């Protein structure tokens, strides 16, 4: 049986350690870049998509309610005009 030289075992161990260190470094760089991007986006006062969608939905609901209220007000004003005309009309037309 041929034994492997200790040098190759040391080299294999060193390569494994270097690979682990590179993976850890990659994760650390990824986290750092993500942190920097978040900081830049925060400084630009941008909103997240879900927040934007929620506000957009609230605005649409408010707009619909405002349109309904406007229509209701117009109907009430028309009815009020009718009642005022009925009250001011000469008694012979009643």
C-alpha positions as CSV (number, residue, x, y, z in Angstrom):
1,X,0.0,0.0,0.0
2,X,1.3,3.4,-1.0
3,X,1.0,6.1,1.6
4,X,0.3,9.7,0.7
5,X,2.8,12.2,1.5
6,X,2.0,14.4,4.4
7,X,2.5,17.4,2.2
8,X,-0.6,16.5,0.1
9,X,-2.7,16.1,3.2
10,X,-1.6,19.5,4.4
11,X,-2.3,21.0,1.0
12,X,-5.8,19.4,1.0
13,X,-6.5,20.8,4.4
14,X,-5.3,24.2,3.4
15,X,-7.5,24.2,0.3
16,X,-10.5,23.2,2.4
17,X,-9.8,26.0,4.9
18,X,-9.4,28.5,2.1
19,X,-12.6,27.4,0.5
20,X,-14.5,27.8,3.8
21,X,-12.9,31.2,4.3
22,X,-13.9,32.3,0.8
23,X,-17.5,31.2,1.4
24,X,-17.6,33.2,4.7
25,X,-16.0,36.2,2.9
26,X,-18.6,35.9,0.2
27,X,-21.5,36.0,2.7
28,X,-19.9,38.9,4.5
29,X,-19.4,40.9,1.3
30,X,-23.0,40.1,0.3
31,X,-24.3,41.3,3.7
32,X,-22.2,44.5,3.5
33,X,-23.4,45.3,0.0
34,X,-27.0,44.7,0.9
35,X,-26.6,47.0,3.9
36,X,-25.1,49.7,1.8
37,X,-27.9,49.4,-0.8
38,X,-30.6,49.6,2.0
39,X,-28.9,52.7,3.4
40,X,-28.8,54.4,0.0
41,X,-32.5,53.6,-0.7
42,X,-33.5,54.9,2.8
43,X,-31.6,58.1,2.2
44,X,-33.5,58.6,-1.1
45,X,-36.8,58.4,0.9
46,X,-38.2,55.7,-1.4
47,X,-41.1,53.6,-0.3
48,X,-41.5,49.9,-0.5
49,X,-43.9,48.4,-3.1
50,X,-46.3,47.0,-0.5
51,X,-46.6,50.4,1.2
52,X,-47.2,52.1,-2.1
53,X,-49.9,49.6,-3.1
54,X,-51.6,50.1,0.3
55,X,-51.7,53.9,-0.1
56,X,-52.9,53.6,-3.7
57,X,-55.7,51.3,-2.6
58,X,-56.7,53.8,0.1
59,X,-56.7,56.6,-2.4
60,X,-58.9,54.7,-4.8
61,X,-61.4,53.9,-2.0
62,X,-61.4,57.6,-0.9
63,X,-62.0,58.7,-4.5
64,X,-64.9,56.3,-4.9
65,X,-66.4,57.5,-1.6
66,X,-66.0,61.1,-2.6
67,X,-67.8,60.5,-5.9
68,X,-70.7,58.8,-4.1
69,X,-70.8,61.7,-1.6
70,X,-70.9,64.2,-4.5
71,X,-73.8,62.3,-6.2
72,X,-75.7,62.1,-2.9
73,X,-75.1,65.8,-2.3
74,X,-76.4,66.7,-5.8
75,X,-79.5,64.6,-5.2
76,X,-80.1,66.3,-1.9
77,X,-79.7,69.7,-3.4
78,X,-82.1,68.9,-6.2
79,X,-84.6,67.7,-3.7
80,X,-84.1,70.8,-1.6
81,X,-84.7,73.0,-4.7
82,X,-88.0,71.1,-5.4
83,X,-89.1,71.6,-1.8
84,X,-88.2,75.3,-1.9
85,X,-90.1,75.8,-5.1
86,X,-93.1,74.0,-3.7
87,X,-93.1,76.3,-0.6
88,X,-92.6,79.5,-2.6
89,X,-95.2,78.7,-5.2
90,X,-98.5,80.5,-5.0
91,X,-101.1,78.6,-3.1
92,X,-103.3,78.2,-6.2
93,X,-100.7,75.9,-7.8
94,X,-100.6,73.6,-4.7
